[in-house]
Amino acid sequence: MNELAITLDTQNGVYLYEQIYQYIKNEIIEGKFRSGERLPSTRALAEHLQIARSTVELAYEQLVSEGYIESRPYKGYFVCPIEEMYHLEHQKTITKEEVKMENSYLYDLTPNGIEMKAFPFSTWKKITKNVLAEKQRDIFELGHPKGDIQFRNTICRYLHSFRGVSCEPEQIIVGAGNDYLLLLLGKILGENQKVAMENATYQRAKRIFVTSGYDIISLPMDKNGMSIEHLKNSQANIAYIMPSHQFPTGVVMPIGRRMELLKWAAEKEKRYLIEDDYDSEFRYKGKPIPALQASDKKEKVIYMGTFSKSIAPAIRVSFMVLPKPLLKNYEENAGFLSSTVSRIDQAILNEFIAAGHYERYLNKMRKIYRSKHDCLLEALKPFSHRFQISGENAGLHIVLSAKENKVTEEQLVEKAALAKVKVYGMSNYETRCEKEALSEKNKKNQAKILIGYAGLSEKEIEDALSILERAWA
């Protein structure tokens, strides 16, 4: 196979690499590409589509990370066995109306979007070429289970300089995304754990904890984050928090609450705090807030970070900093597991950070996101008489809370959808049982909507908000 029958649309606002990724993924799921079938090389496909080779590489990397295709050294890219996935994908019945609605959105205000147009493709390509030329054979050998020592050293320096985190390379474990690291943490901490999580929270983390056999205790939040009073009255021995920018509420936890959490954790031997520092790089008001781990003197904080949000979704590289008392648990229960991140990817990212490219890229993205952030707040001024804005000082989304109870979250989402704008209700981040328990109360509570802006241009932000203003009038 040398070509793909794909037509790229440069006017629809969807990145070219995403169009390539989605086309190949759909062809595989529908069985049009057979297991073991060879895909065109990145060079051949780039020439066929008349686009940069790095764009095709980014699409292929995402497909590899999700298991749709595999890369065979010196041979190319091949379709993975997908029979089971094919059947699972087709077990879900989707109505024609749902398909029509999903494809008809003009703007998707997802809180998970990021800007990719500014990504330094040429720099990344150059580093990749240099790494493959210089490392030669040793880079294809099996590396350390925790990740290459040079990369872990670089992460240590980065965390100390930018997040105030104090750690040693032996405490760092590199993994292919936070999902894997949370599953690994389940092995390290052992079974029968009770985990306190905020309501609402990051649902994927909650599902992973449930998969690990943990009991989940959902605790209410106040303006400062997780309620300490409820945490003390719970039976939890672990608390999962996002102090720098809570998802989805956007709350930035003040130092007083942080100290209360550290004190709670220090009261008993096997209590720990899991700090998910997923987007701390982006803050727009005041000085950067150090990580909670930077204030931890009792070895109680398990720190987690990722490069997927700050660089690109396809960069499936995350890291976890374990307190030293847990290192023995890691060696006994999970030390035999190989690293899930390619040594090639580690070497590329290591050079990207060590050479200063990452810092320059972050500075550039902060300016871009701040401009979009200010554009969004300006476009939201006509909403101020009906909605309260929160979570606007950090991260890549804000929260709109209706000042009156005359409208429900469902009504706002439906009216936006009819106007071809996709928005996300706060209830999406609560478990099913919580939704049912709150179903009656929601009629009286504030309707809350998440508005993400990172993946849109400033013109698209203005247009989307203008449509919402009319739809919600």
LUMFIBA-14794 format. One line per 3 residues: number of its first residue (from 1); their letters; for each residue x negated, y negated, z of C-alpha. Coordinates in nm, 4 decimals. Each point is the difference from the previous one (the first is absolute). Layout:
BEGIN
NUM> A> X/Y/Z | ...
! end
This chain:
BEGIN
1> MNE> 0.0000/0.0000/0.0000 | -0.1650/-0.3253/-0.1136 | 0.2886/-0.2469/0.0199
4> LAI> 0.3176/-0.0635/0.2001 | 0.3264/-0.1243/-0.1470 | 0.0204/-0.2881/0.2424
7> TLD> 0.0904/-0.3580/-0.0811 | -0.1249/-0.2604/0.2450 | 0.2134/-0.3044/0.0735
10> TQN> -0.2043/-0.3068/0.0946 | 0.3095/-0.2120/0.0673 | 0.1901/0.1997/0.2615
13> GVY> -0.2192/-0.0941/0.2978 | -0.1110/0.3595/0.0681 | -0.3764/0.0488/0.0039
16> LYE> -0.1356/0.1994/-0.2938 | -0.1633/0.2614/0.2214 | 0.3363/0.0548/0.1748
19> QIY> 0.1734/0.0517/-0.3381 | -0.2606/0.2596/-0.1000 | 0.0215/0.1681/0.3412
22> QYI> 0.3823/0.0126/-0.0064 | 0.0149/0.1316/-0.3580 | -0.2407/0.2888/0.0645
25> KNE> 0.1612/0.0804/0.3358 | 0.3468/0.0193/-0.1579 | -0.1258/0.2165/-0.2871
28> IIE> -0.1549/0.2429/0.2499 | 0.3089/0.0127/0.2220 | 0.2279/0.0607/-0.2992
31> GKF> -0.2219/0.2852/-0.1156 | -0.1088/-0.1694/-0.3230 | -0.3644/0.0352/0.1032
34> RSG> -0.0821/0.3607/0.0861 | -0.2186/0.1149/0.2874 | -0.3659/0.0010/-0.1031
37> ERL> 0.0578/-0.2248/-0.2998 | -0.2858/-0.2417/-0.0631 | 0.0732/-0.3718/-0.0009
40> PST> -0.1833/-0.2421/-0.2278 | -0.3215/-0.1423/0.1409 | 0.0170/-0.3445/0.1565
43> RAL> -0.2090/-0.1369/-0.2854 | 0.2168/0.1556/-0.2722 | 0.3264/-0.1145/0.1586
46> AEH> -0.1350/-0.3508/0.0592 | -0.1018/-0.0252/-0.3664 | 0.3377/0.1349/-0.1123
49> LQI> 0.1930/-0.2496/0.2145 | -0.2471/-0.2844/-0.0652 | -0.0502/-0.0729/0.3708
52> ARS> -0.2867/0.0015/0.2469 | -0.1280/0.3436/0.0955 | 0.0114/-0.0969/0.3696
55> TVE> 0.3794/-0.0369/-0.0294 | 0.0335/0.3617/-0.1156 | -0.2447/0.1125/0.2705
58> LAY> 0.2126/-0.1647/0.2688 | 0.3126/0.1832/-0.1260 | -0.1852/0.3329/-0.0128
61> EQL> -0.1409/-0.0499/0.3508 | 0.3504/-0.0504/0.1375 | 0.1240/0.3158/-0.1763
64> VSE> -0.2971/0.1963/0.1379 | 0.0613/-0.1270/0.3541 | 0.3656/0.1088/-0.0178
67> GYI> -0.0870/0.3442/-0.1391 | 0.1582/-0.0323/-0.3440 | -0.3299/0.0415/-0.1824
70> ESR> -0.3501/0.1129/0.0907 | -0.3429/-0.1094/-0.1143 | -0.2366/0.2761/-0.1075
73> PYK> -0.3660/-0.1089/-0.0143 | -0.1298/-0.0314/-0.3576 | 0.3309/0.1301/-0.1400
76> GYF> 0.2603/-0.2702/0.0566 | 0.3445/-0.0357/0.1563 | 0.2493/0.2874/0.0110
79> VCP> 0.3630/0.0371/0.1115 | 0.0339/0.1758/0.3359 | 0.2381/0.2941/0.0576
82> IEE> 0.3347/-0.1696/0.0557 | 0.2657/0.2715/-0.0081 | 0.1016/-0.0409/0.3645
85> MYH> -0.0114/-0.3787/-0.0226 | 0.2051/0.0127/-0.3183 | 0.2777/0.1903/0.1735
88> LEH> -0.0119/-0.2200/0.3099 | 0.0238/-0.3157/-0.2068 | 0.3089/0.1302/-0.1756
91> QKT> 0.1776/0.1158/0.3135 | 0.0970/-0.3592/0.0733 | 0.3062/-0.1100/-0.1936
94> ITK> -0.0162/-0.3607/-0.1145 | 0.3085/-0.1609/-0.1424 | -0.0046/-0.1958/-0.3244
97> EEV> 0.1016/-0.3064/0.1967 | -0.3060/0.0343/0.2268 | -0.2332/0.0410/-0.2955
100> KME> 0.1562/-0.2987/-0.1739 | -0.0273/-0.2134/0.3129 | -0.3616/0.1026/0.0678
103> NSY> -0.1066/-0.0901/-0.3523 | 0.1938/-0.3240/-0.0128 | -0.1759/-0.1970/0.2744
106> LYD> -0.1605/-0.3186/-0.1211 | -0.2006/-0.0438/0.3185 | -0.1013/0.2438/0.2734
109> LTP> -0.0835/-0.1817/0.3245 | -0.1648/0.3047/0.1528 | -0.2056/-0.0578/0.3176
112> NGI> -0.2462/0.2612/-0.1278 | -0.1070/-0.1816/-0.3155 | -0.3489/-0.1379/-0.0595
115> EMK> -0.1669/-0.2204/-0.2625 | -0.2191/0.1944/-0.2453 | -0.0708/-0.2550/-0.2730
118> AFP> -0.2947/-0.1435/0.1939 | -0.1660/0.3364/0.0615 | -0.3692/-0.0110/-0.1094
121> FST> 0.0219/0.2854/-0.2497 | -0.3329/-0.0823/-0.1659 | -0.1834/0.0005/0.3347
124> WKK> 0.1607/0.3270/0.1031 | -0.0883/0.1545/-0.3347 | -0.3618/-0.1164/0.0263
127> ITK> -0.0363/0.1393/0.3528 | 0.1536/0.3318/-0.1091 | -0.2464/0.0254/-0.2856
130> NVL> -0.2956/-0.0807/0.2269 | 0.1090/0.2470/0.2675 | 0.0308/0.2842/-0.2491
133> AEK> -0.3361/-0.0888/-0.1555 | -0.1936/-0.0346/0.3241 | 0.1494/0.2701/0.2223
136> QRD> -0.0075/0.2752/-0.2595 | 0.0437/0.3533/0.1366 | 0.0166/-0.0565/0.3743
139> IFE> 0.3205/-0.2020/-0.0264 | 0.1845/0.3083/-0.1280 | -0.0979/0.2057/0.3041
142> LGH> 0.2281/0.0433/0.3002 | -0.0369/-0.2902/0.2392 | 0.0479/-0.0455/0.3744
145> PKG> 0.3525/0.0776/0.1287 | 0.0281/-0.3475/0.1541 | -0.1243/-0.1719/-0.3160
148> DIQ> -0.3447/-0.0987/-0.1231 | -0.2104/-0.1578/0.2727 | -0.0999/-0.2974/-0.2160
151> FRN> 0.3654/-0.0817/-0.0676 | 0.0916/0.0371/0.3670 | -0.2856/-0.2330/0.0923
154> TIC> 0.1339/-0.2579/-0.2442 | 0.3499/0.0313/0.1457 | -0.1452/-0.0532/0.3490
157> RYL> -0.1676/-0.3228/-0.1059 | 0.3103/-0.1209/-0.1797 | 0.2288/0.0722/0.2964
160> HSF> -0.2320/-0.1703/0.2460 | -0.0392/-0.3113/-0.2157 | 0.3610/-0.0471/-0.1104
163> RGV> 0.2162/0.1754/0.2613 | -0.2154/-0.0066/0.3137 | 0.0138/0.3799/0.0231
166> SCE> -0.2875/0.1585/0.1892 | -0.0792/0.3540/-0.1095 | -0.2713/0.2335/-0.1200
169> PEQ> -0.0044/0.1997/-0.3263 | 0.0629/0.3253/0.1900 | 0.3403/-0.1367/0.1078
172> IIV> 0.1188/-0.0666/-0.3563 | 0.1896/0.2540/-0.2092 | 0.0645/-0.0815/-0.3670
175> GAG> 0.3117/0.1439/-0.1641 | 0.2145/-0.0246/-0.3127 | 0.2631/-0.2357/0.1366
178> NDY> 0.1575/-0.0567/0.3400 | 0.2402/0.2897/-0.0527 | -0.2844/0.2498/0.0048
181> LLL> -0.1664/-0.1652/0.2992 | 0.3234/0.0041/0.2006 | 0.0395/0.3711/-0.0763
184> LLG> -0.3624/0.0515/0.1024 | 0.0665/-0.1921/0.3195 | 0.2727/0.2520/0.0763
187> KIL> -0.2676/0.2704/0.0027 | -0.2283/-0.2103/0.2184 | 0.2583/-0.0972/0.2626
190> GEN> 0.1647/0.3411/0.0089 | 0.3655/0.0974/0.0262 | 0.2809/-0.1127/0.2305
193> QKV> -0.0799/-0.3702/-0.0134 | 0.2628/-0.2676/0.0652 | -0.0505/-0.3022/-0.2231
196> AME> 0.1621/-0.3385/0.0625 | 0.0786/-0.1969/-0.3154 | 0.1615/-0.3366/-0.0497
199> NAT> 0.3493/-0.0333/-0.1426 | -0.0287/-0.0739/-0.2902 | -0.3328/0.1468/-0.1139
202> YQR> -0.1991/0.1558/-0.2822 | 0.2153/0.3002/-0.0848 | -0.2670/0.2042/-0.1752
205> AKR> -0.2080/0.0081/0.3182 | 0.3055/0.1117/0.1945 | 0.0663/0.2864/-0.2432
208> IFV> -0.3625/0.1124/0.0240 | 0.0160/0.0041/0.3796 | 0.3186/0.2066/-0.0170
211> TSG> -0.1751/0.2403/-0.2401 | -0.2774/0.0345/0.2587 | 0.2596/0.1086/0.2552
214> YDI> -0.0017/-0.3192/0.2049 | 0.2969/-0.1400/0.1882 | 0.0771/-0.3525/-0.1171
217> ISL> 0.1256/-0.2593/0.2482 | 0.1359/-0.3114/-0.1727 | -0.0395/-0.3095/0.2139
220> PMD> 0.1549/-0.3447/-0.0462 | -0.2085/-0.3051/-0.0861 | 0.0014/-0.3550/0.1263
223> KNG> -0.1633/-0.3069/-0.1548 | -0.3444/0.1319/0.1039 | 0.0329/0.3562/-0.1292
226> MSI> 0.0579/0.3317/0.1769 | 0.1810/-0.0384/0.3321 | -0.2407/0.0824/0.2829
229> EHL> 0.2866/0.0540/0.2440 | 0.1565/0.2660/-0.2216 | -0.3417/0.1543/-0.0691
232> KNS> -0.0685/0.0377/0.3726 | 0.3399/0.1631/0.0536 | -0.0528/0.2439/-0.2870
235> QAN> -0.1833/0.3308/0.0202 | -0.2308/-0.0933/-0.2868 | -0.3739/0.0583/0.0242
238> IAY> -0.0780/-0.1564/-0.3396 | 0.1206/-0.3301/-0.1474 | -0.0187/-0.0768/-0.3733
241> IMP> -0.0232/-0.3739/-0.0629 | -0.0939/-0.2562/-0.2671 | -0.1107/-0.2970/0.2137
244> SHQ> -0.1503/-0.2179/-0.2759 | 0.3181/0.0036/-0.2115 | 0.2804/0.2354/0.0979
247> FPT> 0.1771/0.1715/-0.2868 | 0.2736/-0.0765/-0.0859 | 0.0825/-0.2856/0.2403
250> GVV> -0.3213/-0.1975/-0.0576 | -0.0579/-0.0614/0.3740 | -0.3580/-0.0935/0.0924
253> MPI> -0.0671/0.1346/0.3488 | -0.1461/-0.2619/0.2390 | -0.2982/0.0703/0.2228
256> GRR> 0.2158/0.0334/0.3127 | 0.2014/0.2897/-0.1425 | -0.3165/0.1620/-0.1293
259> MEL> -0.1516/-0.0046/0.3467 | 0.3187/0.1531/0.1447 | -0.0221/0.2857/-0.2495
262> LKW> -0.3663/0.0620/0.0801 | 0.0817/0.0028/0.3716 | 0.2822/0.2521/-0.0583
265> AAE> -0.2335/0.2272/-0.1963 | -0.2724/-0.0209/0.2663 | 0.2330/0.1132/0.2790
268> KEK> -0.0179/0.3674/-0.1006 | -0.2783/0.2117/-0.1436 | 0.1617/0.1268/-0.3216
271> RYL> 0.1868/-0.3122/-0.1042 | -0.0965/-0.1602/-0.3310 | 0.0999/-0.2878/-0.2255
274> IED> 0.0010/0.0521/-0.3774 | -0.0777/-0.3366/-0.1603 | 0.1068/-0.0124/-0.3667
277> DYD> -0.1854/-0.3023/-0.1409 | 0.1401/0.0379/-0.3510 | -0.0087/-0.3605/-0.1327
280> SEF> -0.1890/-0.2111/0.2528 | -0.2095/-0.1553/-0.2785 | 0.2848/-0.2321/-0.0942
283> RYK> 0.0818/-0.2714/0.2520 | 0.1158/-0.3520/-0.0888 | 0.0261/-0.1906/0.3264
286> GKP> -0.2520/-0.0370/0.2794 | -0.3209/0.1914/0.0493 | -0.0339/0.3710/-0.0845
289> IPA> 0.1124/0.2166/0.2904 | -0.2517/0.2684/0.1072 | 0.1153/0.3589/0.0015
292> LQA> 0.1451/0.1433/0.3202 | -0.2914/0.2447/0.0031 | -0.2358/-0.2958/0.0473
295> SDK> 0.1480/-0.0530/0.3493 | -0.0007/0.3689/0.0937 | -0.2484/0.0680/0.2794
298> KEK> 0.1427/0.3385/0.1047 | -0.0210/0.1912/-0.3323 | 0.3793/0.0120/-0.0408
301> VIY> 0.0554/-0.1358/-0.3521 | 0.0042/0.2152/-0.3131 | -0.0599/-0.2529/-0.2767
304> MGT> 0.1238/0.0585/-0.3566 | -0.0712/-0.2080/-0.3094 | 0.0313/0.0332/-0.3758
307> FSK> -0.1385/-0.1454/-0.3221 | 0.3169/0.0858/-0.1968 | 0.1769/-0.3227/0.0977
310> SIA> -0.2940/-0.2353/-0.0321 | -0.1496/0.1418/-0.3233 | 0.2404/0.2199/-0.1979
313> PAI> 0.2573/0.2775/0.0641 | -0.2095/0.2454/-0.2019 | -0.2934/-0.0494/0.2389
316> RVS> 0.1216/0.2734/0.2329 | -0.2658/-0.0623/0.2616 | 0.0893/-0.0556/0.3642
319> FMV> -0.1964/0.0382/0.3221 | 0.0643/0.0797/0.3643 | -0.2127/-0.1039/0.2986
322> LPK> 0.0309/0.2567/0.2787 | -0.0709/-0.0835/0.3639 | -0.3090/0.1932/0.1092
325> PLL> 0.1941/0.2258/0.2419 | 0.1914/0.1391/-0.3011 | -0.3088/0.0917/-0.2026
328> KNY> -0.0250/0.3385/0.1721 | 0.3659/0.0683/-0.0864 | -0.0758/-0.0879/-0.3612
331> EEN> -0.2966/0.2366/-0.0207 | 0.1951/0.2862/0.1567 | 0.3325/-0.0415/-0.1790
334> AGF> -0.0748/-0.1720/-0.3318 | -0.3756/-0.0189/-0.0516 | 0.0092/0.2926/-0.2417
337> LSS> 0.2185/-0.1914/-0.2497 | -0.1780/-0.1497/-0.3008 | 0.0287/-0.3679/-0.0838
340> TVS> 0.2913/-0.0749/-0.2328 | -0.1745/-0.2954/-0.1683 | -0.2346/0.0631/-0.2908
343> RID> -0.3620/-0.0882/0.0717 | 0.0017/-0.1907/-0.3271 | 0.2876/-0.2200/0.1205
346> QAI> -0.1751/-0.0487/0.3337 | -0.3216/-0.1060/-0.1716 | 0.1820/-0.2438/-0.2301
349> LNE> 0.1948/-0.1590/0.2824 | -0.3099/-0.0103/0.2189 | -0.1867/-0.1979/-0.2659
352> FIA> 0.3050/-0.2225/-0.0605 | 0.0035/-0.0973/0.3693 | -0.3738/-0.0064/0.0719
355> AGH> -0.0806/-0.2200/-0.3011 | 0.2528/-0.2616/0.1118 | 0.2540/0.0604/-0.2779
358> YER> 0.2722/0.1000/0.2472 | -0.0362/-0.3157/0.2080 | 0.0118/-0.2189/-0.3122
361> YLN> 0.3023/0.1901/-0.1284 | 0.1805/-0.0399/0.3339 | -0.0685/-0.3727/0.0034
364> KMR> 0.1409/-0.0257/-0.3508 | 0.3088/0.2045/0.0891 | 0.0630/-0.2067/0.3138
367> KIY> 0.0188/-0.3125/-0.2170 | 0.2326/0.1715/-0.2481 | 0.2282/0.1393/0.2705
370> RSK> 0.0025/-0.3273/0.1930 | 0.1106/-0.1801/-0.3150 | 0.2760/0.2554/-0.0565
373> HDC> 0.0906/-0.0152/0.3693 | 0.0363/-0.3805/-0.0147 | 0.1972/0.0289/-0.3235
376> LLE> 0.2384/0.2448/0.1678 | 0.0548/-0.2219/0.3041 | 0.0698/-0.2961/-0.2266
379> ALK> 0.2511/0.2052/-0.2009 | 0.1669/0.1070/0.3266 | 0.0779/-0.3545/0.1159
382> PFS> 0.3572/0.0113/-0.1433 | 0.0570/0.3131/0.2148 | -0.0895/-0.1702/0.3286
385> HRF> 0.3574/-0.0899/0.0956 | 0.1081/0.3651/-0.0162 | -0.3165/0.1986/0.0772
388> QIS> -0.2817/-0.0031/0.2503 | -0.3479/0.0794/-0.1334 | -0.2465/0.2093/0.2017
391> GEN> -0.3243/0.1883/-0.0552 | -0.1301/-0.2738/-0.2292 | -0.3407/-0.0486/0.1641
394> AGL> -0.1628/0.3221/-0.1207 | 0.0368/0.2967/-0.2336 | 0.1684/0.0209/-0.3375
397> HIV> 0.3701/-0.0263/0.0851 | 0.2392/-0.2076/0.2084 | 0.3293/0.0784/0.1733
400> LSA> 0.3263/-0.1891/-0.0572 | 0.2495/0.0215/0.2875 | 0.3556/-0.1241/-0.0552
403> KEN> 0.0929/-0.2699/0.2534 | 0.3660/0.0981/-0.0088 | 0.1650/0.3398/0.0217
406> KVT> 0.2383/-0.0523/-0.2900 | -0.2133/0.2075/-0.2359 | -0.1500/0.3461/0.0439
409> EEQ> -0.3325/0.1330/-0.1185 | 0.1763/0.2317/-0.2436 | 0.1881/-0.2894/-0.1560
412> LVE> -0.3181/-0.2014/-0.0504 | -0.1788/0.2960/-0.1605 | 0.2979/0.0745/-0.2271
415> KAA> 0.0460/-0.3624/-0.1104 | -0.3709/-0.0224/-0.0792 | 0.0147/0.3256/-0.1975
418> LAK> 0.2948/-0.1255/-0.2053 | -0.2136/-0.3037/-0.0827 | -0.2814/0.2386/-0.1034
421> VKV> -0.2294/-0.0786/0.2925 | -0.1109/0.2814/0.2295 | -0.0348/-0.0840/0.3697
424> YGM> -0.0516/0.2226/0.3025 | 0.2063/0.0129/0.3175 | -0.1516/0.0426/0.3451
427> SNY> 0.2071/0.3152/0.0535 | -0.2197/0.1789/-0.2562 | -0.2640/0.0167/0.2703
430> ETR> 0.2155/0.1634/0.2668 | 0.0590/0.3730/0.0340 | 0.3315/0.1515/-0.0987
433> CEK> 0.1117/0.0560/0.3586 | -0.0848/-0.3601/0.0872 | 0.1992/-0.1220/-0.2978
436> EAL> 0.3014/0.2003/0.1088 | -0.0287/-0.1190/0.3587 | -0.0189/-0.3601/-0.1144
439> SEK> 0.2627/0.0209/-0.2744 | 0.2651/-0.1770/0.2043 | -0.2393/-0.2494/0.1534
442> NKK> -0.1335/-0.1007/-0.3405 | 0.3281/-0.1678/-0.0765 | -0.0764/-0.2459/0.2796
445> NQA> -0.3808/-0.0151/-0.0277 | -0.2037/-0.2170/-0.2330 | -0.0392/0.1283/-0.3530
448> KIL> -0.3722/0.0204/-0.0751 | -0.1639/0.0199/-0.3418 | -0.3682/0.0536/-0.0862
451> IGY> -0.1397/-0.2143/-0.2808 | -0.3338/0.1070/-0.1493 | -0.1862/-0.2269/-0.2385
454> AGL> -0.3498/0.1400/-0.0613 | 0.0831/0.1830/-0.3233 | 0.1743/-0.2953/-0.1681
457> SEK> -0.1315/-0.3130/-0.1663 | 0.0956/-0.3388/0.1433 | 0.2390/-0.0553/-0.2907
460> EIE> 0.1632/0.3374/0.0683 | 0.0305/-0.0845/0.3697 | 0.1750/-0.3280/-0.0828
463> DAL> 0.2334/0.1678/-0.2499 | 0.0847/0.2888/0.2345 | 0.0801/-0.2325/0.2913
466> SIL> 0.2066/-0.2241/-0.2234 | 0.2091/0.3035/-0.0993 | 0.0353/0.1063/0.3645
469> ERA> 0.1142/-0.3479/0.1006 | 0.2869/0.0211/-0.2482 | 0.0786/0.3629/0.0803
472> WA> 0.0227/-0.0662/0.3732 | 0.1806/-0.3306/-0.0240
! end
